[in-house]
Amino acid sequence: MKAEDTITIDLTGKTAFTDAMVITSGRSNRHVGAVADRVLEGLKKAGIKDARVEGMPHCDWVLIDAGDVVVHVFRPEVRAFYDLEKMWSGTRGKSKR
């Protein structure tokens, strides 16, 4: 789906709720929703059927909680405002992939 600026942050030992966080961006609300739908399809194919989803109606920021991995799909402006990369990795872009 051509998500942009995707990073993965290893949270092993830093939090009890997940082992990794994936943060990515879509260019518009529609693109954010399409990326989130594709992630959910991939999770179902991998056997993870109970992922919890927040934010799909508006698609400014969609959070997908798949247990060991939490995925955030943002519009760029919303991503810059919340700046989760800085909050969780300590240095912006440190875990960039």
C-alpha angles and dihedrals in degrees: 000000000000097000112186135231095005117186134175122213119199108223098174107144093003098085139013097220101065144000098219141018124207117199123189141154138230123202096235141005090269092050092048089053093048092050091048091049090052091050090051091049090051092049091051091050088051090054098257102127102155100064112145119226132200129181102027098129094062101021097206087121125002119193119198115191109198095166106246090034130042117197124201119193113189142177104242095250093052092046091053091049096053096034096194091172091067093043096051106029101035093227124056111248094005093130096037116153 
